[in-house]
Every structure is written in C-alpha cells, then in structure tokens.
C-alpha cells in the first residue's frame, strides 16, 4: 500500500532527497532527538560526507556532551568537539540570550565549515519549533543555516515515531535546553553556579528523573519534574536523600514546583528569590 503524501515515511524520503542534493554537510549536533535524527538521515543519504560538530560551552550539561559523543560513535559519524569560552555578551543572561548565543556559536560553525570546504551547515530545527518562542531561530536565518527538518515539514511526533522505528536510542529522550535556562534573566552568571546546577540535575537523573529541571534562585533550588512524577519525587526516603544531596551543594532551600515541569518556566512573571536580601527581576 502506498503511504499517504504527508506520512512520516514520505516526509523522510523528501528529507533524504534534500540531503543527497547537498553532497556534503556539517551538522550542528547537540546529541538530542532532532539533531540525532537529522544526523542519522544524513548518514543514510550521504555516507561519510557528513561532519557532526558539538560546541561545548560552560552552560552545556556534561550529560549532553557524553550523549553526543556516544551517539556519533554509534552512528559511525566523523565528530568534532569544539570548546567555546563563555560569550561575555550573554554574561548577564539577557532575555534575548538565545539569539546572541546562537549567533556567536554558529559563527564558529560557519568558520569551521569554510575551513573544511563544506557549503551546507545544518541545524535540527523542526516544524513544531515555530509554535514556541525561539529567538535563536533569527540567528540561524541571518547566518543562512539550513534547517531541512523544517523545510520538509517534520513534526516532533513524526521524528519520534521514525526514530523509534529506526532503533535510535534517543527516540524517547526528553527535550533539553542549556543550563542558562535554569537561571532568571538579567542575573550575572557565575560558571561555578552552572556547575552546581549540572551536578544537581545529574543527581536527580541518577534517581530516575530523566525529564527534570533544577531552577536556581540564589540559595533556593526549585525542582520541576513532570506532573505524573511528583508523587515519586516526594516519596519519603527519596525526598530526604534529594534534600540532603542538594543542600550539600550549597542550597539553603530545596523546593518542588507544584506545577510540574514546563518548558520556559522562568519566562513566566513574578519569579523571585526566597531570600529577603536578594532580589531577582521578573523573567
């Protein structure tokens, strides 16, 4: 039976055609679902004419770096890690940090692509990203970064379905975001604080919370997990272990967000610190 025109399988065939026409590509590779799916498709379409590049910043979690390395190795893709120092123009975590960050980071990618004589630089943006607040997409457009998943109309759900069918281990991987998203806007970023957040989230993930955010408000840690996992988070023995381990990292207060995990919660109004001697702007 011929699949319908807008089926994931037909969309995938269009993606392969787009990639084959490019000849050779460089893919900005985070290790997440979308960029892994794009990397897999590029390997199918272009064989060894694919270079994956992961930009390692102080605000990228150690887990994401390891995942990117493991996935690229599994797919037998040429992979480069590039260490990028903290861009000072986002040191105060401005509301448009995603735009500034993408612009800075993809300039490094474009430079590498030119050195490697690769014309096409790709990103894993998909159609569902149009429905979210994504200021970084403006930087991609300005730098002429290509987004083939978006071009052919892939949605996140279709990517997950095909990734599962293709036995990609990331098919059910939760969405991720850089560690700057754990800190309120207009807050000066200390790299020690980023490392503390990273350690705290590693602790929570080791306890079985794959989808988790540790929002850091000075001395207060606000944990977000999916609503259906809240009861697991507050189970007595686990709750006390989490409390003790996060206090050992220097948090005075360890709290749970009753609203559960939601993307971009620090963009909501009236987020403030628990300490009377420390104030944070709305974010």
C-alpha positions in Angstrom: 0.0 0.0 0.0 1.3 3.4 -0.9 1.7 5.7 2.1 -0.3 9.0 2.1 1.5 12.1 0.8 2.0 13.6 4.2 3.0 10.4 6.0 6.3 10.3 8.0 7.7 7.8 5.6 7.1 10.1 2.6 8.4 13.1 4.5 11.5 11.1 5.3 12.0 10.3 1.6 11.8 14.0 0.8 14.4 14.7 3.5 16.8 12.1 2.0 16.4 13.8 -1.4 17.1 17.2 0.1 20.3 15.8 1.8 21.5 13.9 -1.3 21.3 17.1 -3.3 23.7 18.8 -0.8 26.6 16.5 -1.4 28.4 17.1 1.8 27.1 18.6 5.1 28.2 19.8 8.5 25.6 19.3 11.2 25.4 21.2 14.5 25.0 18.3 16.8 23.7 18.6 20.3 23.0 14.9 20.9 19.3 15.5 21.3 16.5 13.8 19.4 16.2 16.2 16.5 19.9 16.6 15.7 20.4 12.8 16.1 17.5 12.1 13.7 19.0 14.5 11.2 22.4 13.0 11.6 21.0 9.5 11.0 19.2 10.7 7.9 22.4 12.4 6.6 24.4 9.2 7.1 21.8 7.3 5.1 21.8 9.9 2.3 25.5 10.9 2.2 27.5 8.1 3.8 30.8 9.5 5.0 30.2 13.0 3.6 28.9 14.1 7.0 30.6 16.0 9.8 29.0 16.4 13.2 30.2 19.3 15.3 29.3 19.7 19.0 30.1 23.1 20.5 31.0 22.6 24.2 30.2 25.7 26.3 30.3 26.2 30.0 26.5 26.1 30.0 26.1 22.7 28.2 25.5 19.8 30.6 28.1 17.1 30.9 25.4 14.5 30.2 24.6 16.1 26.8 28.3 16.1 25.8 28.6 12.4 26.7 25.4 11.6 24.8 26.6 13.4 21.7 29.9 11.5 21.7 28.2 8.2 22.3 25.6 8.7 19.5 28.1 9.9 16.9 30.3 6.9 17.7 27.4 4.5 17.4 26.4 6.0 14.0 30.0 5.9 12.8 29.9 9.7 12.1 33.0 11.9 12.0 32.6 14.1 15.1 34.4 17.1 16.4 34.0 18.7 19.8 34.9 22.4 19.9 35.4 24.1 23.3 33.8 27.6 23.3 34.5 30.1 26.2 31.6 31.9 27.8 30.4 34.7 25.4 30.6 37.8 27.6 27.7 39.4 25.8 25.4 36.9 27.5 27.1 37.0 30.9 24.1 38.8 32.4 21.6 36.2 30.9 19.7 38.8 28.9 16.1 37.9 27.6 17.5 37.6 24.1 20.4 35.3 25.1 19.3 32.5 22.8 19.6 34.9 19.8 23.0 36.2 20.9 24.3 32.8 21.8 23.2 31.1 18.5 24.7 34.0 16.5 28.0 33.6 18.4 28.2 29.8 18.3 27.1 29.4 14.7 29.8 31.8 13.6 32.3 29.3 14.9 30.5 26.6 13.0 30.5 28.6 9.8 34.2 29.2 10.1 34.9 25.5 10.5 32.7 24.7 7.5 34.6 27.2 5.4 37.9 25.6 6.5 36.6 22.2 5.6 35.2 23.4 2.3 31.6 22.4 3.3 28.9 24.6 1.8 25.9 23.3 3.8 25.6 23.9 7.6 22.5 22.2 9.1 20.5 22.5 12.3 17.8 20.2 13.7 15.0 22.8 14.0 11.6 21.2 13.1 8.1 22.4 12.3 6.9 22.4 16.0 9.6 24.9 16.9 7.6 27.5 15.0 5.0 27.3 17.8 7.4 28.1 20.6 9.3 31.3 21.5 12.7 30.6 19.8 14.7 33.8 19.3 17.7 31.7 18.3 15.9 30.9 15.0 16.5 34.5 13.9 20.3 34.0 14.2 20.0 30.8 12.1 18.2 32.8 9.4 20.7 35.6 9.5 23.7 33.2 9.2 21.9 31.2 6.5 22.0 28.0 8.5 19.8 25.4 6.8 17.0 23.5 8.6 16.0 20.5 6.4 13.6 19.0 9.0 11.7 22.3 9.0 11.9 22.5 5.2 10.2 19.2 4.6 7.7 19.7 7.4 8.8 17.2 10.1 6.9 17.5 13.4 8.4 16.3 16.7 5.9 13.5 16.9 6.8 12.2 13.5 10.5 12.4 14.3 9.9 10.3 17.5 7.9 7.7 15.6 10.6 7.2 12.9 13.4 7.4 15.4 11.7 4.5 17.3 11.3 2.6 14.1 14.9 3.2 13.2 16.0 1.9 16.7 17.6 5.2 17.6 18.1 5.2 21.4 17.2 8.8 21.7 13.6 8.3 20.4 12.1 9.0 23.8 14.7 11.3 25.1 13.2 14.4 26.8 13.7 17.8 25.4 16.8 19.6 26.7 18.0 23.2 27.0 21.2 24.8 28.1 21.9 25.4 31.7 21.3 29.2 31.3 17.6 28.4 31.1 17.8 27.4 34.8 18.7 30.9 36.0 16.4 34.0 35.8 17.1 36.5 33.1 19.2 39.6 34.0 21.2 37.6 36.5 25.0 37.7 36.4 26.2 34.1 35.5 28.9 32.5 37.6 30.4 29.4 36.0 30.6 27.8 39.4 26.8 28.1 39.6 26.4 26.4 36.2 28.5 23.5 37.5 26.4 23.3 40.7 23.2 23.1 38.6 24.7 20.5 36.4 25.7 18.4 39.4 22.3 18.8 40.9 20.5 17.6 37.8 22.9 14.7 37.4 21.9 13.6 40.9 18.2 13.8 40.1 18.7 11.9 36.8 20.6 9.2 38.6 17.5 8.8 40.8 15.3 8.1 37.8 14.1 11.5 36.8 15.0 11.7 33.1 12.9 14.8 32.5 13.9 17.3 35.2 14.9 20.9 35.6 16.7 22.5 38.6 15.7 26.2 38.5 18.3 28.0 40.6 17.2 31.2 42.6 20.3 32.0 44.6 20.1 29.9 47.7 16.8 28.3 46.6 16.6 25.2 44.3 13.2 24.7 42.6 12.8 21.2 41.1 10.5 20.6 38.2 9.5 17.1 37.1 6.5 16.0 35.0 3.3 16.2 37.0 2.9 12.4 36.9 6.3 12.1 38.6 5.6 14.5 41.5 4.5 11.7 43.9 7.7 9.9 43.2 9.7 13.0 44.0 8.1 13.5 47.4 8.2 9.8 48.4 9.7 10.0 51.9 13.0 8.2 51.6 13.8 9.7 48.2 12.7 13.2 49.3 15.1 13.2 52.2 18.0 11.9 50.1 17.4 14.6 47.4 17.2 17.3 50.2 20.5 16.2 51.7 22.4 15.9 48.5 21.2 19.3 47.1 21.9 21.0 50.5 25.4 19.6 50.3 25.8 21.5 47.0 25.1 24.7 48.9 21.4 25.3 48.5 19.7 26.6 51.7 16.2 25.7 50.5 15.2 22.7 48.3 11.7 23.0 46.9 9.4 21.3 44.4 7.4 23.2 41.9 3.8 22.0 42.3 3.0 23.0 38.7 5.4 20.4 37.4 7.9 20.6 34.6 7.1 23.0 31.8 9.3 24.5 29.2 10.4 28.0 29.8 9.0 28.4 33.3 11.5 31.2 34.0 9.8 33.3 31.3 6.7 33.4 33.5 6.0 36.5 35.5 6.7 37.1 39.2 9.6 34.7 39.7 11.5 35.9 42.7 14.1 34.7 45.2 13.2 33.3 48.7 15.8 35.4 50.4 14.8 38.9 51.5 18.3 40.2 50.9 18.5 39.0 47.3 16.1 40.1 44.6 15.7 38.9 41.0 13.9 40.7 38.2 10.8 39.2 36.6 11.6 36.7 33.9 
